[in-house]
Amino acid sequence: MAIALDPAIVEWLKLFNCSSCEELYSKLEKIQTEHKPVEGEHVPFSLHDIKHLSVSDSERGGIILCDIGIYWSADKAAELIKDLRQNPQKESFENPVVYQCSSKAEYFGRTTLISDVDLPGSKYNPVGHGYYSDLFFHMFFGNYSDFIEHIKKLSEQDLKKTLNTREGYPQFSPLFAPIIGRRMIHIERMSWLTEQNKRDIRMMYHGSNENKQVKILEKLLKLGADPNAHDIIGNTPLYHAAYFRYDDAEKIVSTLLRYGANPNHSIQYGSILRLFCNFIATLPEYWNIIDLLLSYNAKPRDYEEAMFIRYLMETKYPLEYAVKLREVCTKKKNECERTECEVSTMKKCGACSFVVYCTPACQKLDWKFHKPTCKKKRVEKASENSAWISYFDVRNMNSFLLSSIFGILFEIFMQEL
C-alpha cells in the first residue's frame, strides 16, 4: 500500500524536480557533500523520516522541512552565485517587481537564499560580490563615521536618489544594509566561515568596523528612507529584523515602527505578526517585540493564520500572551471559543455572555485561557450598568446584584471542575 506523503513533502519534490522520496534524499546527500548547508557529515534525518513526516503531528517534522528548505537554497545558490559573477546586478531606483513564489516552500527557500549569495558573511559566498557601493558597505559594516562623511557630500537631489537606490541580487534599499549587516558583529558565530574568510572580511574597508548599525538605521529613517521598501520577494526591513535576531532586535523593531514601518505589510504566505510569533517562540528575551507589534495594531493575515497563532501561544508561550493574542485572533461568530474546536453553537458563557461554547467539556478545557477575559468583560459590564444605576428601581437593582453574584459563583464553580 502506497504511503500518503505530507503535502509539504510533495511540494518539495516538485521544487527539487524529483519524482520520488528516494530521488530527493539522494539529491540532499549530494548537496550535503558538496556544500554542507547543515552541520555534520550527513543529512540529519533519514529517508524514512521524509516518507512518514507529518508537520501537524510533530515538531521534528517542522525542523526537517526547514532543513530541506536550506538544502534547496544551497543548491540554488551555487548556480546563482556563478551567474552573478558573470552578470553583476545593476542598481535601480524603485521598488522591484515582486517575484511570486509558487508555494510556501519556495518562499521559505528564497527568503533563506537572498541574504546568502552576494553579501559578506554569506553562507555560500563568504566574502560576497564587489558590486555593492561603498556607501552600502559603510552601512552594512556599521561604519557610522564613513557613512556620515559620504552623506554630507550629497546634494538634496542626490540624497533622495541615494535613499531610493536598490542594490545587489535582492535589490536591497539602504535600510536593509544595517539590519542585515548586524550579523557581522557576530562573525565568530558563523561556523561556515573559515579563519581566512574571517580575516578577509575583517580587512574590508580598513578593518576598523564601528558596528554602529542601529545608529545608521535611525539616521537613514530621519533622512527620509522608506521603512516599507521591499526586496525582490516582497519582504520589508521589518521582516529582515525578524530573520536576523540579535540582542538589539527590540530596538530595531521599535525604531522601524516609530518611523512608519507597516506591521501589516502584505508579505507572501503569512504576516509580520505570525513571523515574529513563530521565530521567537523559544526565545523569551524577545517576547516584548510581540507587545510592540500589538501596540502598533499588528494583525494576522486571515482566520487560518489567527488560529495558528492562538494555538502557538497556548502551547509555546506563557498564559498572558495566549490571552493577549486572543483579542486580535478572534473566533468566527457563534463558533466554540476553544481554539481547536470548530463546532457552531449559540450557548454563551454564563458569566460574561461574550463567547460561546458547544459543551461544558470544551468550556472546561478552555477556562484558563478565557478566565482573564471573562473577568474583564464582567467588570466592563458592571461598569456600564453602574452608569445607569440611578435609573434602576429596586427590582432591577436586585437583578443587577444577583447577576454580579452569579458571575463570582460561576468562576468558583469553574475552578472546582
C-alpha positions as CSV (number, residue, x, y, z in Angstrom):
1,M,0.0,0.0,0.0
2,A,1.4,3.4,-1.1
3,I,2.2,5.9,1.7
4,A,0.3,9.2,1.5
5,L,3.0,11.8,1.7
6,D,2.6,15.0,3.6
7,P,1.6,17.9,1.2
8,A,4.7,19.8,2.2
9,I,6.9,16.9,1.1
10,V,5.0,16.8,-2.2
11,E,5.8,20.5,-2.7
12,W,9.5,20.0,-2.1
13,L,9.5,17.1,-4.6
14,K,8.2,19.5,-7.2
15,L,10.8,22.2,-6.3
16,F,13.7,19.7,-6.4
17,N,12.2,18.2,-9.7
18,C,12.2,14.8,-8.1
19,S,9.7,12.0,-8.8
20,S,10.2,10.1,-5.5
21,C,11.4,10.4,-2.0
22,E,14.4,8.2,-2.8
23,E,15.5,10.6,-5.6
24,L,15.0,13.6,-3.3
25,Y,17.1,12.0,-0.5
26,S,19.9,11.1,-2.9
27,K,19.9,14.8,-4.1
28,L,20.1,16.0,-0.5
29,E,23.0,13.8,0.2
30,K,24.8,15.1,-2.8
31,I,24.2,18.7,-1.7
32,Q,25.4,17.9,1.8
33,T,28.7,16.5,0.4
34,E,29.3,19.5,-2.0
35,H,28.1,22.5,0.2
36,K,27.5,21.3,3.7
37,P,24.5,23.6,4.3
38,V,23.7,21.8,7.5
39,E,26.3,20.9,10.2
40,G,27.6,17.3,10.1
41,E,28.9,14.9,7.5
42,H,25.5,13.5,6.6
43,V,21.9,14.6,6.1
44,P,20.5,14.9,9.7
45,F,17.3,12.8,9.0
46,S,16.5,9.6,7.2
47,L,14.6,8.6,4.1
48,H,12.0,7.0,6.5
49,D,11.6,10.4,8.2
50,I,10.7,12.1,4.9
51,K,8.2,9.4,3.9
52,H,6.4,9.4,7.2
53,L,6.7,13.1,8.0
54,S,3.7,14.9,9.4
55,V,4.0,18.6,10.2
56,S,0.7,18.7,12.1
57,D,1.8,15.9,14.5
58,S,5.5,16.5,15.1
59,E,7.7,19.5,16.0
60,R,10.5,17.5,14.4
61,G,8.6,17.5,11.2
62,G,8.8,21.3,11.0
63,I,12.6,21.1,11.7
64,I,13.0,18.6,8.8
65,L,11.1,20.8,6.4
66,C,13.3,23.8,7.4
67,D,16.4,21.8,6.7
68,I,15.1,20.7,3.3
69,G,14.5,24.4,2.5
70,I,18.1,25.1,3.5
71,Y,19.3,22.4,1.1
72,W,17.2,23.8,-1.7
73,S,18.7,27.3,-1.1
74,A,22.2,25.8,-1.1
75,D,21.6,24.1,-4.4
76,K,20.1,27.3,-6.0
77,A,22.9,29.5,-4.5
78,A,25.7,27.7,-6.4
79,E,24.3,28.4,-9.8
80,L,23.1,31.9,-8.9
81,I,26.5,33.0,-7.5
82,K,28.2,31.8,-10.7
83,D,25.6,33.7,-12.8
84,L,26.0,36.9,-10.7
85,R,29.8,36.8,-11.2
86,Q,29.3,36.8,-15.0
87,N,26.3,39.2,-14.9
88,P,26.6,41.6,-12.0
89,Q,23.4,43.0,-10.7
90,K,22.8,46.7,-11.7
91,E,21.5,49.4,-9.4
92,S,17.9,50.6,-9.7
93,F,15.9,53.3,-8.1
94,E,12.5,52.0,-7.3
95,N,10.8,49.0,-5.6
96,P,11.5,45.9,-7.6
97,V,8.7,43.8,-9.2
98,V,8.0,41.1,-6.6
99,Y,8.9,37.6,-7.7
100,Q,5.8,35.5,-6.9
101,C,6.7,32.2,-5.3
102,S,4.7,29.1,-6.3
103,S,4.3,27.9,-2.7
104,K,5.1,28.5,0.9
105,A,8.1,26.1,0.5
106,E,9.6,28.1,-2.3
107,Y,9.0,31.3,-0.4
108,F,10.9,30.0,2.6
109,G,13.7,28.7,0.4
110,R,14.1,32.0,-1.5
111,T,14.0,34.0,1.8
112,T,16.9,32.0,3.0
113,L,18.7,32.3,-0.3
114,I,18.7,36.1,-0.9
115,S,20.9,37.1,2.0
116,D,23.4,34.3,1.4
117,V,24.6,34.8,-2.1
118,D,26.3,38.2,-2.6
119,L,26.9,39.9,0.8
120,P,29.9,39.4,3.1
121,G,29.3,36.6,5.6
122,S,27.1,34.8,3.1
123,K,26.9,31.1,3.7
124,Y,27.7,30.1,0.1
125,N,29.8,33.1,-0.9
126,P,31.7,34.2,2.3
127,V,33.3,37.5,1.0
128,G,30.3,38.4,-1.2
129,H,30.4,40.2,-4.5
130,G,32.1,43.5,-5.1
131,Y,29.3,45.3,-7.0
132,Y,27.7,46.9,-3.9
133,S,28.5,50.6,-3.5
134,D,31.0,51.9,-0.9
135,L,28.1,53.6,1.0
136,F,26.2,50.3,1.2
137,F,29.3,48.6,2.7
138,H,29.7,51.5,5.2
139,M,26.1,50.9,6.4
140,F,26.5,47.1,6.3
141,F,29.6,47.1,8.5
142,G,28.2,49.8,10.8
143,N,30.9,52.4,10.0
144,Y,28.9,55.5,11.0
145,S,31.8,57.9,10.5
146,D,32.3,56.9,6.9
147,F,28.6,56.9,6.3
148,I,28.1,60.4,7.6
149,E,31.1,61.7,5.7
150,H,29.6,60.3,2.5
151,I,26.1,61.6,3.2
152,K,27.4,65.2,3.9
153,K,28.8,65.4,0.4
154,L,25.5,64.8,-1.3
155,S,23.1,67.4,-2.7
156,E,19.5,67.2,-1.7
157,Q,18.6,65.7,-5.0
158,D,21.5,63.1,-4.8
159,L,20.5,62.2,-1.2
160,K,16.9,61.5,-2.3
161,K,18.3,59.3,-5.2
162,T,20.6,57.5,-2.8
163,L,17.8,56.7,-0.3
164,N,15.9,55.1,-3.2
165,T,18.8,53.1,-4.5
166,R,18.3,49.3,-4.8
167,E,21.4,47.2,-4.9
168,G,22.5,43.6,-5.3
169,Y,20.6,40.5,-6.3
170,P,17.9,41.0,-3.6
171,Q,17.5,44.7,-4.7
172,F,18.1,45.9,-1.1
173,S,17.4,49.6,-0.3
174,P,19.8,51.4,2.2
175,L,17.7,50.4,5.2
176,F,18.4,46.7,4.6
177,A,22.2,47.2,4.9
178,P,22.5,48.0,8.7
179,I,19.8,45.5,9.6
180,I,21.4,42.5,7.8
181,G,24.9,43.8,8.5
182,R,24.4,43.3,12.2
183,R,25.4,39.7,11.6
184,M,29.0,40.9,11.1
185,I,29.2,41.9,14.7
186,H,28.8,38.2,15.5
187,I,31.2,36.9,12.8
188,E,32.7,34.4,15.3
189,R,29.4,32.6,15.5
190,M,29.4,31.9,11.8
191,S,30.5,28.3,11.8
192,W,30.6,28.1,8.0
193,L,33.3,30.7,7.7
194,T,37.0,29.6,7.7
195,E,39.6,31.7,9.7
196,Q,40.8,33.0,6.3
197,N,37.3,34.1,5.4
198,K,37.0,36.0,8.7
199,R,40.4,37.7,8.1
200,D,39.3,38.7,4.6
201,I,36.0,40.1,5.8
202,R,37.6,42.0,8.7
203,M,40.0,43.7,6.4
204,M,37.3,45.1,4.2
205,Y,37.2,48.9,4.5
206,H,40.3,49.3,6.6
207,G,39.3,46.5,9.0
208,S,38.1,49.1,11.5
209,N,34.3,48.5,11.6
210,E,32.5,50.6,14.2
211,N,29.4,48.3,14.5
212,K,27.0,51.2,14.7
213,Q,24.3,49.7,12.5
214,V,21.4,50.8,14.8
215,K,22.6,54.4,14.8
216,I,22.9,54.3,11.0
217,L,19.4,52.8,10.7
218,E,17.8,55.7,12.7
219,K,19.8,58.3,10.7
220,L,18.5,56.9,7.4
221,L,14.9,57.0,8.7
222,K,15.4,60.6,9.8
223,L,16.7,61.5,6.4
224,G,13.5,60.0,4.8
225,A,14.4,56.4,3.9
226,D,11.2,54.4,3.2
227,P,10.7,51.9,6.1
228,N,8.3,49.9,3.8
229,A,10.7,49.4,0.8
230,H,10.7,45.8,-0.2
231,D,13.2,43.3,-1.8
232,I,12.6,41.1,-4.8
233,I,10.3,38.7,-2.9
234,G,8.3,41.5,-1.2
235,N,10.0,41.4,2.2
236,T,10.5,44.7,4.1
237,P,13.1,45.7,6.6
238,L,10.7,44.7,9.4
239,Y,10.7,41.2,8.0
240,H,14.5,41.0,8.0
241,A,14.5,42.4,11.6
242,A,12.7,39.2,12.5
243,Y,15.0,37.0,10.4
244,F,18.2,38.5,11.8
245,R,17.6,38.4,15.5
246,Y,20.3,39.8,17.8
247,D,20.5,41.5,21.2
248,D,19.3,44.8,19.7
249,A,16.3,43.3,17.9
250,E,13.7,45.1,20.0
251,K,15.5,48.4,19.4
252,I,15.5,47.7,15.6
253,V,11.8,46.8,15.5
254,S,10.8,49.8,17.7
255,T,12.8,52.2,15.5
256,L,11.2,50.9,12.3
257,L,7.7,51.1,13.8
258,R,8.2,54.6,15.1
259,Y,9.2,55.8,11.7
260,G,6.2,54.3,9.9
261,A,7.0,50.6,9.2
262,N,3.7,48.9,8.5
263,P,3.3,45.8,10.8
264,N,0.5,44.6,8.5
265,H,2.5,44.9,5.2
266,S,1.4,42.1,2.9
267,I,4.1,39.5,2.5
268,Q,3.8,36.3,0.6
269,Y,2.4,33.4,2.7
270,G,2.0,35.0,6.1
271,S,2.1,38.1,8.2
272,I,4.7,40.0,10.2
273,L,2.8,39.0,13.4
274,R,2.9,35.3,12.6
275,L,6.5,35.6,11.6
276,F,7.7,37.0,14.9
277,C,5.4,34.8,17.0
278,N,6.9,31.8,15.2
279,F,10.5,32.8,15.2
280,I,10.8,33.9,18.8
281,A,8.6,31.2,20.5
282,T,11.5,29.7,22.3
283,L,13.3,33.0,22.9
284,P,11.7,34.8,25.9
285,E,14.2,37.6,25.7
286,Y,12.5,38.8,22.5
287,W,8.8,38.4,23.6
288,N,8.5,42.2,24.2
289,I,8.6,42.6,20.5
290,I,5.1,41.0,20.3
291,D,3.8,43.6,22.7
292,L,5.4,46.3,20.4
293,L,3.7,44.9,17.3
294,L,0.3,44.7,19.1
295,S,0.7,48.3,20.2
296,Y,1.0,49.2,16.5
297,N,-2.1,47.2,15.7
298,A,-0.4,44.2,14.1
299,K,-2.9,41.6,13.0
300,P,-3.0,38.1,11.5
301,R,-3.4,37.7,7.7
302,D,-6.6,35.7,7.8
303,Y,-8.7,33.4,10.0
304,E,-6.5,30.3,9.4
305,E,-3.4,32.2,10.5
306,A,-5.2,33.6,13.5
307,M,-6.0,30.1,14.7
308,F,-2.4,29.1,14.1
309,I,-1.2,32.0,16.3
310,R,-3.7,31.1,19.0
311,Y,-2.5,27.5,19.1
312,L,1.1,28.6,19.1
313,M,0.5,31.0,22.0
314,E,-1.4,28.3,24.0
315,T,1.4,25.7,23.5
316,K,4.6,27.7,23.5
317,Y,4.1,30.9,25.4
318,P,3.1,32.0,28.9
319,L,-0.6,32.4,29.6
320,E,-0.5,36.2,29.4
321,Y,0.4,36.1,25.8
322,A,-2.2,33.5,24.9
323,V,-4.8,35.8,26.4
324,K,-3.4,38.9,24.7
325,L,-3.4,37.4,21.3
326,R,-7.0,36.2,21.6
327,E,-8.0,39.8,21.3
328,V,-6.7,40.0,17.8
329,C,-7.1,36.4,16.8
330,T,-10.8,36.0,17.4
331,K,-13.0,33.0,16.5
332,K,-15.8,33.2,13.9
333,K,-19.2,34.3,15.1
334,N,-21.1,31.6,17.0
335,E,-18.1,29.2,16.8
336,C,-16.9,27.5,20.0
337,E,-14.3,29.6,21.8
338,R,-11.9,26.7,22.3
339,T,-9.1,27.1,19.7
340,E,-9.1,23.6,18.4
341,C,-12.9,23.3,18.2
342,E,-14.9,24.4,15.1
343,V,-18.4,23.5,16.3
344,S,-21.1,26.2,15.8
345,T,-23.2,26.9,18.8
346,M,-25.4,29.6,20.4
347,K,-24.6,28.6,24.0
348,K,-23.0,31.7,25.6
349,C,-20.6,31.7,28.6
350,G,-22.9,32.0,31.5
351,A,-20.7,34.6,33.3
352,C,-19.8,37.1,30.6
353,S,-22.0,36.2,27.6
354,F,-19.1,37.3,25.5
355,V,-18.1,34.0,23.9
356,V,-19.8,30.7,23.1
357,Y,-19.1,27.0,23.9
358,C,-20.5,23.9,22.3
359,T,-20.2,21.8,25.5
360,P,-19.3,22.1,29.2
361,A,-16.2,19.9,28.4
362,C,-14.9,22.5,25.8
363,Q,-15.6,25.3,28.3
364,K,-13.6,23.5,31.0
365,L,-10.7,22.8,28.7
366,D,-10.6,26.5,27.6
367,W,-11.3,28.0,31.0
368,K,-7.7,29.0,31.9
369,F,-7.4,31.0,28.6
370,H,-10.9,32.6,28.8
371,K,-10.9,33.3,32.6
372,P,-9.0,36.6,32.4
373,T,-11.1,37.9,29.6
374,C,-14.3,36.6,31.3
375,K,-13.4,38.6,34.4
376,K,-12.6,41.7,32.3
377,K,-15.9,41.6,30.4
378,R,-17.9,41.2,33.7
379,V,-16.1,44.2,35.1
380,E,-16.8,46.2,31.9
381,K,-20.5,45.1,32.0
382,A,-20.8,46.1,35.7
383,S,-19.2,49.5,35.0
384,E,-21.7,50.1,32.2
385,N,-24.6,49.1,34.4
386,S,-23.4,51.3,37.3
387,A,-23.6,54.4,35.0
388,W,-27.3,53.8,34.8
389,I,-27.8,52.7,38.3
390,S,-29.8,55.8,39.3
391,Y,-32.5,54.7,36.8
392,F,-33.0,51.3,38.3
393,D,-35.9,50.5,40.6
394,V,-35.4,48.2,43.5
395,R,-36.3,45.1,41.5
396,N,-33.8,45.9,38.8
397,M,-31.2,46.6,41.4
398,N,-31.7,43.2,42.9
399,S,-31.4,41.7,39.5
400,F,-28.1,43.5,38.9
401,L,-26.7,42.4,42.2
402,L,-27.8,38.8,41.6
403,S,-26.1,38.9,38.2
404,S,-22.8,40.1,39.7
405,I,-23.0,37.4,42.5
406,F,-23.7,34.8,39.8
407,G,-20.5,35.8,37.9
408,I,-18.4,35.3,41.1
409,L,-20.1,31.9,41.8
410,F,-19.6,30.8,38.2
411,E,-15.8,31.5,38.5
412,I,-15.7,29.4,41.7
413,F,-17.6,26.6,40.0
414,M,-15.2,26.6,37.1
415,Q,-12.2,26.3,39.4
416,E,-13.8,23.4,41.2
417,L,-14.3,21.4,37.9
